[in-house]
Structures are given as structure tokens and as C-alpha cells.
Amino acid sequence: VVGHLYEPPLTRTVTQMDNMLFSNITLNPQPLHIDRHFCEQETEWGQPLMNSLFTLGLMIGISVSDISNGTTIANLGMTDVKFPAPVFHGDTLRIRTTVQTVRASGSRPEAGVVTFVHRAFKQDGTEVASCARTALMRRKPAGSCVPSSARRCARMPRTSMSSRSKAASACAIGWTVCCTTSSRRRSACRRP
């Protein structure tokens, strides 16, 4: 449903190890991320900044369990990427995601195109990152076992993260994840 807001219960405290590993894996030797002495002496921050691409990846990654786990065919692009405030070691991030647009794919009848707006906030409420992400998503097949009404999803109990959030995301934007939820329900599902 366009305008639906997701606020995953997952949060993540970022660490020096996250920053070092991500910077090393991506071959980014920027001292702004990996050299505390340099940052203390040479930057206005006085401490290392988290690698902004790590922050972007974490922001989108936290949203997956609530909105797209098992339903994404491909990410098509990201726009309007912003980092309005710094993230430091020890900050805890939480995410909000809004469904901006939903449309059927013109070339793939089993898929649709959804644009999400992701926003990340640290523990004091400061917004630290945002972006619009467009993804090609599986559409819900006829006769799917996932509830088709966003109102029914809103009334679902907050029991297990996997089953509640997957079902809620499926009916809120019309895509299916029923075949990836519990094994008891798997036999009742039809594959797309």
C-alpha cells in the first residue's frame, strides 16, 4: 500500500570492527574511517566516522525482514542518497521505511516495481541517512495463502519476527512470501 510505514523492531549498534572490516573488504583506505589518531588530530569530528556505504547498506539491510525478505527479484536503483549527520562507533541505528510507489511491471506479469524510502536515525533521534530504493518484486499469485488485505495484516499479532513481518509485508504491498514462512503452511502455498 502506497504510504505504508514500516518501523522494524531491529536496531544495530555499530562498532569499530564493523567500520574496519567494511573499509578493508571494500579496499577503502580512507583514514577518516580507519585511523583514530588522524581523526583526532586532523578532522573536525575528533573520531572516526562510520563508512557511509556501510550505513547505507545497514539501513537497507535492517528493512529486509519487514518488507522484502524472499520477495525481491532485483534492486533496480537508489536515488536521493543523503547522509545529513555523522555516524560514529557506538551509535545505535533504527530504520523507518515508507512505500512510495507501487506499479505492475510492464514486461514481467509475475513482478511489480516498488519504490521504498528508507530513513535511518541514531539513538538520539537524529536522522543520519536516507535514500529512495526501487526494486523489482514478486507479485502475489492468485490463491496465495498470504492475507491480501493490509487491514488484516495490521491486526496480526506481533508474535514471531519472521512470520508476522513477512505476512505483513506481503499483504501491505501485494507480493507473496507465503512459501518461505512456516513449514506447516508451505503445503498450502502455490509457487508463482
PyMOL CGO cylinders between C-alpha atoms (Angstrom):
from pymol import cmd
from pymol.cgo import CYLINDER

trace = [
    CYLINDER, 0.00, 0.00, 0.00, 1.48, 3.34, -1.01, 0.3, 1, 1, 1, 1, 1, 1,
    CYLINDER, 1.48, 3.34, -1.01, 2.28, 5.39, 2.07, 0.3, 1, 1, 1, 1, 1, 1,
    CYLINDER, 2.28, 5.39, 2.07, 2.56, 2.39, 4.41, 0.3, 1, 1, 1, 1, 1, 1,
    CYLINDER, 2.56, 2.39, 4.41, 5.22, 2.99, 7.08, 0.3, 1, 1, 1, 1, 1, 1,
    CYLINDER, 5.22, 2.99, 7.08, 7.37, 0.12, 8.36, 0.3, 1, 1, 1, 1, 1, 1,
    CYLINDER, 7.37, 0.12, 8.36, 9.34, 0.51, 11.58, 0.3, 1, 1, 1, 1, 1, 1,
    CYLINDER, 9.34, 0.51, 11.58, 11.29, -2.73, 12.09, 0.3, 1, 1, 1, 1, 1, 1,
    CYLINDER, 11.29, -2.73, 12.09, 11.94, -3.69, 15.70, 0.3, 1, 1, 1, 1, 1, 1,
    CYLINDER, 11.94, -3.69, 15.70, 15.57, -4.48, 14.80, 0.3, 1, 1, 1, 1, 1, 1,
    CYLINDER, 15.57, -4.48, 14.80, 18.23, -1.94, 15.75, 0.3, 1, 1, 1, 1, 1, 1,
    CYLINDER, 18.23, -1.94, 15.75, 22.01, -2.16, 15.39, 0.3, 1, 1, 1, 1, 1, 1,
    CYLINDER, 22.01, -2.16, 15.39, 24.83, -0.64, 17.40, 0.3, 1, 1, 1, 1, 1, 1,
    CYLINDER, 24.83, -0.64, 17.40, 27.73, -0.03, 15.02, 0.3, 1, 1, 1, 1, 1, 1,
    CYLINDER, 27.73, -0.03, 15.02, 31.29, -0.81, 16.08, 0.3, 1, 1, 1, 1, 1, 1,
    CYLINDER, 31.29, -0.81, 16.08, 34.88, -0.06, 15.23, 0.3, 1, 1, 1, 1, 1, 1,
    CYLINDER, 34.88, -0.06, 15.23, 35.15, -3.65, 13.95, 0.3, 1, 1, 1, 1, 1, 1,
    CYLINDER, 35.15, -3.65, 13.95, 32.23, -3.05, 11.54, 0.3, 1, 1, 1, 1, 1, 1,
    CYLINDER, 32.23, -3.05, 11.54, 34.00, 0.02, 10.20, 0.3, 1, 1, 1, 1, 1, 1,
    CYLINDER, 34.00, 0.02, 10.20, 37.40, -1.66, 9.87, 0.3, 1, 1, 1, 1, 1, 1,
    CYLINDER, 37.40, -1.66, 9.87, 36.04, -4.81, 8.22, 0.3, 1, 1, 1, 1, 1, 1,
    CYLINDER, 36.04, -4.81, 8.22, 33.79, -2.95, 5.78, 0.3, 1, 1, 1, 1, 1, 1,
    CYLINDER, 33.79, -2.95, 5.78, 36.52, -0.49, 4.83, 0.3, 1, 1, 1, 1, 1, 1,
    CYLINDER, 36.52, -0.49, 4.83, 39.01, -3.33, 4.31, 0.3, 1, 1, 1, 1, 1, 1,
    CYLINDER, 39.01, -3.33, 4.31, 36.60, -5.54, 2.36, 0.3, 1, 1, 1, 1, 1, 1,
    CYLINDER, 36.60, -5.54, 2.36, 35.80, -2.65, 0.02, 0.3, 1, 1, 1, 1, 1, 1,
    CYLINDER, 35.80, -2.65, 0.02, 39.50, -1.66, -0.27, 0.3, 1, 1, 1, 1, 1, 1,
    CYLINDER, 39.50, -1.66, -0.27, 38.79, 1.80, 1.13, 0.3, 1, 1, 1, 1, 1, 1,
    CYLINDER, 38.79, 1.80, 1.13, 41.93, 3.11, 2.91, 0.3, 1, 1, 1, 1, 1, 1,
    CYLINDER, 41.93, 3.11, 2.91, 40.33, 6.45, 3.86, 0.3, 1, 1, 1, 1, 1, 1,
    CYLINDER, 40.33, 6.45, 3.86, 41.85, 7.45, 7.25, 0.3, 1, 1, 1, 1, 1, 1,
    CYLINDER, 41.85, 7.45, 7.25, 38.58, 9.20, 8.09, 0.3, 1, 1, 1, 1, 1, 1,
    CYLINDER, 38.58, 9.20, 8.09, 37.19, 5.69, 8.77, 0.3, 1, 1, 1, 1, 1, 1,
    CYLINDER, 37.19, 5.69, 8.77, 40.15, 3.65, 9.98, 0.3, 1, 1, 1, 1, 1, 1,
    CYLINDER, 40.15, 3.65, 9.98, 42.73, 5.92, 11.65, 0.3, 1, 1, 1, 1, 1, 1,
    CYLINDER, 42.73, 5.92, 11.65, 41.71, 7.23, 15.10, 0.3, 1, 1, 1, 1, 1, 1,
    CYLINDER, 41.71, 7.23, 15.10, 44.90, 9.30, 15.55, 0.3, 1, 1, 1, 1, 1, 1,
    CYLINDER, 44.90, 9.30, 15.55, 44.41, 11.02, 12.18, 0.3, 1, 1, 1, 1, 1, 1,
    CYLINDER, 44.41, 11.02, 12.18, 40.77, 11.76, 13.04, 0.3, 1, 1, 1, 1, 1, 1,
    CYLINDER, 40.77, 11.76, 13.04, 41.66, 13.16, 16.47, 0.3, 1, 1, 1, 1, 1, 1,
    CYLINDER, 41.66, 13.16, 16.47, 44.36, 15.42, 15.03, 0.3, 1, 1, 1, 1, 1, 1,
    CYLINDER, 44.36, 15.42, 15.03, 43.11, 16.32, 11.54, 0.3, 1, 1, 1, 1, 1, 1,
    CYLINDER, 43.11, 16.32, 11.54, 39.30, 16.30, 11.43, 0.3, 1, 1, 1, 1, 1, 1,
    CYLINDER, 39.30, 16.30, 11.43, 36.51, 18.35, 12.90, 0.3, 1, 1, 1, 1, 1, 1,
    CYLINDER, 36.51, 18.35, 12.90, 34.92, 15.15, 14.23, 0.3, 1, 1, 1, 1, 1, 1,
    CYLINDER, 34.92, 15.15, 14.23, 37.78, 14.13, 16.52, 0.3, 1, 1, 1, 1, 1, 1,
    CYLINDER, 37.78, 14.13, 16.52, 36.98, 10.45, 15.97, 0.3, 1, 1, 1, 1, 1, 1,
    CYLINDER, 36.98, 10.45, 15.97, 36.48, 8.05, 13.03, 0.3, 1, 1, 1, 1, 1, 1,
    CYLINDER, 36.48, 8.05, 13.03, 33.28, 8.30, 11.02, 0.3, 1, 1, 1, 1, 1, 1,
    CYLINDER, 33.28, 8.30, 11.02, 31.44, 5.13, 10.06, 0.3, 1, 1, 1, 1, 1, 1,
    CYLINDER, 31.44, 5.13, 10.06, 31.87, 4.41, 6.37, 0.3, 1, 1, 1, 1, 1, 1,
    CYLINDER, 31.87, 4.41, 6.37, 28.78, 5.92, 4.74, 0.3, 1, 1, 1, 1, 1, 1,
    CYLINDER, 28.78, 5.92, 4.74, 28.31, 2.96, 2.41, 0.3, 1, 1, 1, 1, 1, 1,
    CYLINDER, 28.31, 2.96, 2.41, 28.21, 0.68, 5.46, 0.3, 1, 1, 1, 1, 1, 1,
    CYLINDER, 28.21, 0.68, 5.46, 25.49, 2.95, 6.90, 0.3, 1, 1, 1, 1, 1, 1,
    CYLINDER, 25.49, 2.95, 6.90, 23.56, 2.79, 3.60, 0.3, 1, 1, 1, 1, 1, 1,
    CYLINDER, 23.56, 2.79, 3.60, 23.82, -1.00, 3.46, 0.3, 1, 1, 1, 1, 1, 1,
    CYLINDER, 23.82, -1.00, 3.46, 22.80, -1.37, 7.10, 0.3, 1, 1, 1, 1, 1, 1,
    CYLINDER, 22.80, -1.37, 7.10, 19.80, 0.93, 6.64, 0.3, 1, 1, 1, 1, 1, 1,
    CYLINDER, 19.80, 0.93, 6.64, 18.50, -1.15, 3.74, 0.3, 1, 1, 1, 1, 1, 1,
    CYLINDER, 18.50, -1.15, 3.74, 19.51, -4.45, 5.34, 0.3, 1, 1, 1, 1, 1, 1,
    CYLINDER, 19.51, -4.45, 5.34, 17.55, -3.82, 8.54, 0.3, 1, 1, 1, 1, 1, 1,
    CYLINDER, 17.55, -3.82, 8.54, 14.42, -3.20, 6.45, 0.3, 1, 1, 1, 1, 1, 1,
    CYLINDER, 14.42, -3.20, 6.45, 14.65, -6.55, 4.61, 0.3, 1, 1, 1, 1, 1, 1,
    CYLINDER, 14.65, -6.55, 4.61, 12.99, -8.69, 7.31, 0.3, 1, 1, 1, 1, 1, 1,
    CYLINDER, 12.99, -8.69, 7.31, 9.93, -6.44, 7.35, 0.3, 1, 1, 1, 1, 1, 1,
    CYLINDER, 9.93, -6.44, 7.35, 9.45, -5.60, 3.68, 0.3, 1, 1, 1, 1, 1, 1,
    CYLINDER, 9.45, -5.60, 3.68, 11.26, -7.75, 1.16, 0.3, 1, 1, 1, 1, 1, 1,
    CYLINDER, 11.26, -7.75, 1.16, 12.68, -11.00, 2.54, 0.3, 1, 1, 1, 1, 1, 1,
    CYLINDER, 12.68, -11.00, 2.54, 12.16, -13.66, -0.12, 0.3, 1, 1, 1, 1, 1, 1,
    CYLINDER, 12.16, -13.66, -0.12, 10.24, -11.36, -2.46, 0.3, 1, 1, 1, 1, 1, 1,
    CYLINDER, 10.24, -11.36, -2.46, 12.93, -9.24, -4.12, 0.3, 1, 1, 1, 1, 1, 1,
    CYLINDER, 12.93, -9.24, -4.12, 13.91, -10.24, -7.65, 0.3, 1, 1, 1, 1, 1, 1,
    CYLINDER, 13.91, -10.24, -7.65, 16.40, -7.38, -8.06, 0.3, 1, 1, 1, 1, 1, 1,
    CYLINDER, 16.40, -7.38, -8.06, 17.25, -3.92, -6.83, 0.3, 1, 1, 1, 1, 1, 1,
    CYLINDER, 17.25, -3.92, -6.83, 16.83, -1.55, -9.76, 0.3, 1, 1, 1, 1, 1, 1,
    CYLINDER, 16.83, -1.55, -9.76, 18.47, 1.53, -8.30, 0.3, 1, 1, 1, 1, 1, 1,
    CYLINDER, 18.47, 1.53, -8.30, 18.85, 4.00, -5.49, 0.3, 1, 1, 1, 1, 1, 1,
    CYLINDER, 18.85, 4.00, -5.49, 18.38, 7.75, -5.69, 0.3, 1, 1, 1, 1, 1, 1,
    CYLINDER, 18.38, 7.75, -5.69, 18.40, 10.72, -3.36, 0.3, 1, 1, 1, 1, 1, 1,
    CYLINDER, 18.40, 10.72, -3.36, 21.03, 9.14, -1.09, 0.3, 1, 1, 1, 1, 1, 1,
    CYLINDER, 21.03, 9.14, -1.09, 21.81, 11.54, 1.77, 0.3, 1, 1, 1, 1, 1, 1,
    CYLINDER, 21.81, 11.54, 1.77, 23.88, 11.46, 4.95, 0.3, 1, 1, 1, 1, 1, 1,
    CYLINDER, 23.88, 11.46, 4.95, 22.72, 14.54, 6.89, 0.3, 1, 1, 1, 1, 1, 1,
    CYLINDER, 22.72, 14.54, 6.89, 24.60, 13.74, 10.11, 0.3, 1, 1, 1, 1, 1, 1,
    CYLINDER, 24.60, 13.74, 10.11, 27.63, 11.62, 11.04, 0.3, 1, 1, 1, 1, 1, 1,
    CYLINDER, 27.63, 11.62, 11.04, 27.54, 8.11, 12.49, 0.3, 1, 1, 1, 1, 1, 1,
    CYLINDER, 27.54, 8.11, 12.49, 30.24, 7.13, 15.00, 0.3, 1, 1, 1, 1, 1, 1,
    CYLINDER, 30.24, 7.13, 15.00, 31.34, 3.88, 16.65, 0.3, 1, 1, 1, 1, 1, 1,
    CYLINDER, 31.34, 3.88, 16.65, 28.80, 3.07, 19.38, 0.3, 1, 1, 1, 1, 1, 1,
    CYLINDER, 28.80, 3.07, 19.38, 25.78, 4.73, 17.73, 0.3, 1, 1, 1, 1, 1, 1,
    CYLINDER, 25.78, 4.73, 17.73, 22.63, 2.61, 17.56, 0.3, 1, 1, 1, 1, 1, 1,
    CYLINDER, 22.63, 2.61, 17.56, 20.60, 2.88, 14.36, 0.3, 1, 1, 1, 1, 1, 1,
    CYLINDER, 20.60, 2.88, 14.36, 16.88, 2.31, 13.83, 0.3, 1, 1, 1, 1, 1, 1,
    CYLINDER, 16.88, 2.31, 13.83, 15.09, 2.44, 10.50, 0.3, 1, 1, 1, 1, 1, 1,
    CYLINDER, 15.09, 2.44, 10.50, 11.82, 3.69, 9.01, 0.3, 1, 1, 1, 1, 1, 1,
    CYLINDER, 11.82, 3.69, 9.01, 10.72, 2.68, 5.53, 0.3, 1, 1, 1, 1, 1, 1,
    CYLINDER, 10.72, 2.68, 5.53, 7.77, 4.07, 3.58, 0.3, 1, 1, 1, 1, 1, 1,
    CYLINDER, 7.77, 4.07, 3.58, 6.30, 2.58, 0.40, 0.3, 1, 1, 1, 1, 1, 1,
    CYLINDER, 6.30, 2.58, 0.40, 6.45, 5.46, -2.08, 0.3, 1, 1, 1, 1, 1, 1,
    CYLINDER, 6.45, 5.46, -2.08, 5.15, 3.89, -5.30, 0.3, 1, 1, 1, 1, 1, 1,
    CYLINDER, 5.15, 3.89, -5.30, 3.83, 0.52, -6.49, 0.3, 1, 1, 1, 1, 1, 1,
    CYLINDER, 3.83, 0.52, -6.49, 3.17, -0.49, -10.09, 0.3, 1, 1, 1, 1, 1, 1,
    CYLINDER, 3.17, -0.49, -10.09, 2.95, -3.63, -12.18, 0.3, 1, 1, 1, 1, 1, 1,
    CYLINDER, 2.95, -3.63, -12.18, 5.98, -4.45, -14.30, 0.3, 1, 1, 1, 1, 1, 1,
    CYLINDER, 5.98, -4.45, -14.30, 5.41, -3.73, -17.97, 0.3, 1, 1, 1, 1, 1, 1,
    CYLINDER, 5.41, -3.73, -17.97, 7.49, -6.70, -19.11, 0.3, 1, 1, 1, 1, 1, 1,
    CYLINDER, 7.49, -6.70, -19.11, 7.06, -9.31, -16.34, 0.3, 1, 1, 1, 1, 1, 1,
    CYLINDER, 7.06, -9.31, -16.34, 3.48, -10.20, -15.35, 0.3, 1, 1, 1, 1, 1, 1,
    CYLINDER, 3.48, -10.20, -15.35, 4.73, -12.08, -12.25, 0.3, 1, 1, 1, 1, 1, 1,
    CYLINDER, 4.73, -12.08, -12.25, 6.51, -8.97, -10.93, 0.3, 1, 1, 1, 1, 1, 1,
    CYLINDER, 6.51, -8.97, -10.93, 5.96, -5.39, -9.89, 0.3, 1, 1, 1, 1, 1, 1,
    CYLINDER, 5.96, -5.39, -9.89, 8.13, -2.36, -9.25, 0.3, 1, 1, 1, 1, 1, 1,
    CYLINDER, 8.13, -2.36, -9.25, 8.12, -0.83, -5.78, 0.3, 1, 1, 1, 1, 1, 1,
    CYLINDER, 8.12, -0.83, -5.78, 9.93, 2.29, -4.61, 0.3, 1, 1, 1, 1, 1, 1,
    CYLINDER, 9.93, 2.29, -4.61, 10.75, 2.47, -0.90, 0.3, 1, 1, 1, 1, 1, 1,
    CYLINDER, 10.75, 2.47, -0.90, 12.04, 5.49, 1.01, 0.3, 1, 1, 1, 1, 1, 1,
    CYLINDER, 12.04, 5.49, 1.01, 14.42, 4.36, 3.75, 0.3, 1, 1, 1, 1, 1, 1,
    CYLINDER, 14.42, 4.36, 3.75, 15.47, 6.61, 6.64, 0.3, 1, 1, 1, 1, 1, 1,
    CYLINDER, 15.47, 6.61, 6.64, 17.96, 5.83, 9.44, 0.3, 1, 1, 1, 1, 1, 1,
    CYLINDER, 17.96, 5.83, 9.44, 18.10, 7.50, 12.85, 0.3, 1, 1, 1, 1, 1, 1,
    CYLINDER, 18.10, 7.50, 12.85, 20.58, 7.19, 15.67, 0.3, 1, 1, 1, 1, 1, 1,
    CYLINDER, 20.58, 7.19, 15.67, 19.71, 6.78, 19.34, 0.3, 1, 1, 1, 1, 1, 1,
    CYLINDER, 19.71, 6.78, 19.34, 19.06, 10.50, 19.96, 0.3, 1, 1, 1, 1, 1, 1,
    CYLINDER, 19.06, 10.50, 19.96, 16.59, 10.70, 17.04, 0.3, 1, 1, 1, 1, 1, 1,
    CYLINDER, 16.59, 10.70, 17.04, 18.99, 12.43, 14.63, 0.3, 1, 1, 1, 1, 1, 1,
    CYLINDER, 18.99, 12.43, 14.63, 18.44, 11.38, 11.02, 0.3, 1, 1, 1, 1, 1, 1,
    CYLINDER, 18.44, 11.38, 11.02, 21.74, 10.05, 9.68, 0.3, 1, 1, 1, 1, 1, 1,
    CYLINDER, 21.74, 10.05, 9.68, 20.85, 8.57, 6.28, 0.3, 1, 1, 1, 1, 1, 1,
    CYLINDER, 20.85, 8.57, 6.28, 18.08, 8.34, 3.70, 0.3, 1, 1, 1, 1, 1, 1,
    CYLINDER, 18.08, 8.34, 3.70, 17.53, 7.05, 0.18, 0.3, 1, 1, 1, 1, 1, 1,
    CYLINDER, 17.53, 7.05, 0.18, 14.85, 6.01, -2.28, 0.3, 1, 1, 1, 1, 1, 1,
    CYLINDER, 14.85, 6.01, -2.28, 15.27, 2.41, -3.46, 0.3, 1, 1, 1, 1, 1, 1,
    CYLINDER, 15.27, 2.41, -3.46, 13.42, 0.90, -6.41, 0.3, 1, 1, 1, 1, 1, 1,
    CYLINDER, 13.42, 0.90, -6.41, 13.11, -2.89, -6.55, 0.3, 1, 1, 1, 1, 1, 1,
    CYLINDER, 13.11, -2.89, -6.55, 11.58, -5.50, -8.82, 0.3, 1, 1, 1, 1, 1, 1,
    CYLINDER, 11.58, -5.50, -8.82, 9.38, -7.64, -6.56, 0.3, 1, 1, 1, 1, 1, 1,
    CYLINDER, 9.38, -7.64, -6.56, 7.43, -10.88, -6.93, 0.3, 1, 1, 1, 1, 1, 1,
    CYLINDER, 7.43, -10.88, -6.93, 3.68, -10.36, -7.16, 0.3, 1, 1, 1, 1, 1, 1,
    CYLINDER, 3.68, -10.36, -7.16, 1.28, -12.37, -5.05, 0.3, 1, 1, 1, 1, 1, 1,
    CYLINDER, 1.28, -12.37, -5.05, -0.18, -15.28, -7.05, 0.3, 1, 1, 1, 1, 1, 1,
    CYLINDER, -0.18, -15.28, -7.05, -3.91, -15.93, -7.17, 0.3, 1, 1, 1, 1, 1, 1,
    CYLINDER, -3.91, -15.93, -7.17, -4.99, -18.21, -4.34, 0.3, 1, 1, 1, 1, 1, 1,
    CYLINDER, -4.99, -18.21, -4.34, -1.97, -17.30, -2.20, 0.3, 1, 1, 1, 1, 1, 1,
    CYLINDER, -1.97, -17.30, -2.20, -2.12, -18.20, 1.47, 0.3, 1, 1, 1, 1, 1, 1,
    CYLINDER, -2.12, -18.20, 1.47, -0.89, -14.74, 2.49, 0.3, 1, 1, 1, 1, 1, 1,
    CYLINDER, -0.89, -14.74, 2.49, -3.69, -12.37, 3.60, 0.3, 1, 1, 1, 1, 1, 1,
    CYLINDER, -3.69, -12.37, 3.60, -4.49, -9.90, 0.84, 0.3, 1, 1, 1, 1, 1, 1,
    CYLINDER, -4.49, -9.90, 0.84, -5.79, -7.05, 2.97, 0.3, 1, 1, 1, 1, 1, 1,
    CYLINDER, -5.79, -7.05, 2.97, -3.49, -4.54, 4.64, 0.3, 1, 1, 1, 1, 1, 1,
    CYLINDER, -3.49, -4.54, 4.64, -6.16, -4.16, 7.34, 0.3, 1, 1, 1, 1, 1, 1,
    CYLINDER, -6.16, -4.16, 7.34, -5.90, -7.88, 8.18, 0.3, 1, 1, 1, 1, 1, 1,
    CYLINDER, -5.90, -7.88, 8.18, -2.13, -7.57, 8.36, 0.3, 1, 1, 1, 1, 1, 1,
    CYLINDER, -2.13, -7.57, 8.36, -2.34, -4.62, 10.73, 0.3, 1, 1, 1, 1, 1, 1,
    CYLINDER, -2.34, -4.62, 10.73, -4.37, -6.80, 13.13, 0.3, 1, 1, 1, 1, 1, 1,
    CYLINDER, -4.37, -6.80, 13.13, -1.91, -9.69, 13.03, 0.3, 1, 1, 1, 1, 1, 1,
    CYLINDER, -1.91, -9.69, 13.03, -0.32, -10.35, 16.44, 0.3, 1, 1, 1, 1, 1, 1,
    CYLINDER, -0.32, -10.35, 16.44, 3.32, -9.39, 16.86, 0.3, 1, 1, 1, 1, 1, 1,
    CYLINDER, 3.32, -9.39, 16.86, 4.50, -12.89, 17.62, 0.3, 1, 1, 1, 1, 1, 1,
    CYLINDER, 4.50, -12.89, 17.62, 7.47, -14.08, 15.63, 0.3, 1, 1, 1, 1, 1, 1,
    CYLINDER, 7.47, -14.08, 15.63, 9.51, -11.68, 13.57, 0.3, 1, 1, 1, 1, 1, 1,
    CYLINDER, 9.51, -11.68, 13.57, 9.69, -13.97, 10.58, 0.3, 1, 1, 1, 1, 1, 1,
    CYLINDER, 9.69, -13.97, 10.58, 6.06, -14.95, 10.13, 0.3, 1, 1, 1, 1, 1, 1,
    CYLINDER, 6.06, -14.95, 10.13, 4.40, -11.68, 11.18, 0.3, 1, 1, 1, 1, 1, 1,
    CYLINDER, 4.40, -11.68, 11.18, 6.65, -9.33, 9.26, 0.3, 1, 1, 1, 1, 1, 1,
    CYLINDER, 6.65, -9.33, 9.26, 6.76, -11.49, 6.13, 0.3, 1, 1, 1, 1, 1, 1,
    CYLINDER, 6.76, -11.49, 6.13, 2.98, -11.80, 6.01, 0.3, 1, 1, 1, 1, 1, 1,
    CYLINDER, 2.98, -11.80, 6.01, 2.52, -8.12, 6.81, 0.3, 1, 1, 1, 1, 1, 1,
    CYLINDER, 2.52, -8.12, 6.81, 4.88, -7.05, 4.07, 0.3, 1, 1, 1, 1, 1, 1,
    CYLINDER, 4.88, -7.05, 4.07, 3.23, -9.36, 1.57, 0.3, 1, 1, 1, 1, 1, 1,
    CYLINDER, 3.23, -9.36, 1.57, -0.28, -8.09, 2.08, 0.3, 1, 1, 1, 1, 1, 1,
    CYLINDER, -0.28, -8.09, 2.08, 0.70, -4.46, 2.55, 0.3, 1, 1, 1, 1, 1, 1,
    CYLINDER, 0.70, -4.46, 2.55, 2.29, -4.24, -0.90, 0.3, 1, 1, 1, 1, 1, 1,
    CYLINDER, 2.29, -4.24, -0.90, 0.68, -7.22, -2.62, 0.3, 1, 1, 1, 1, 1, 1,
    CYLINDER, 0.68, -7.22, -2.62, 3.65, -9.54, -3.01, 0.3, 1, 1, 1, 1, 1, 1,
    CYLINDER, 3.65, -9.54, -3.01, 3.97, -13.10, -1.80, 0.3, 1, 1, 1, 1, 1, 1,
    CYLINDER, 3.97, -13.10, -1.80, 6.24, -14.68, 0.77, 0.3, 1, 1, 1, 1, 1, 1,
    CYLINDER, 6.24, -14.68, 0.77, 3.97, -17.48, 1.97, 0.3, 1, 1, 1, 1, 1, 1,
    CYLINDER, 3.97, -17.48, 1.97, 6.17, -20.20, 0.56, 0.3, 1, 1, 1, 1, 1, 1,
    CYLINDER, 6.17, -20.20, 0.56, 9.10, -19.01, 2.67, 0.3, 1, 1, 1, 1, 1, 1,
    CYLINDER, 9.10, -19.01, 2.67, 7.29, -18.89, 6.03, 0.3, 1, 1, 1, 1, 1, 1,
    CYLINDER, 7.29, -18.89, 6.03, 6.46, -21.86, 8.25, 0.3, 1, 1, 1, 1, 1, 1,
    CYLINDER, 6.46, -21.86, 8.25, 6.73, -25.43, 7.01, 0.3, 1, 1, 1, 1, 1, 1,
    CYLINDER, 6.73, -25.43, 7.01, 3.15, -26.14, 8.17, 0.3, 1, 1, 1, 1, 1, 1,
    CYLINDER, 3.15, -26.14, 8.17, 1.78, -23.55, 5.74, 0.3, 1, 1, 1, 1, 1, 1,
    CYLINDER, 1.78, -23.55, 5.74, 4.16, -24.37, 2.90, 0.3, 1, 1, 1, 1, 1, 1,
    CYLINDER, 4.16, -24.37, 2.90, 1.95, -27.17, 1.56, 0.3, 1, 1, 1, 1, 1, 1,
    CYLINDER, 1.95, -27.17, 1.56, -0.98, -24.75, 1.21, 0.3, 1, 1, 1, 1, 1, 1,
    CYLINDER, -0.98, -24.75, 1.21, 1.04, -22.31, -0.90, 0.3, 1, 1, 1, 1, 1, 1,
    CYLINDER, 1.04, -22.31, -0.90, 1.31, -22.22, -4.63, 0.3, 1, 1, 1, 1, 1, 1,
    CYLINDER, 1.31, -22.22, -4.63, 4.56, -21.16, -6.20, 0.3, 1, 1, 1, 1, 1, 1,
    CYLINDER, 4.56, -21.16, -6.20, 4.39, -18.22, -8.65, 0.3, 1, 1, 1, 1, 1, 1,
]
cmd.load_cgo(trace, "trace")
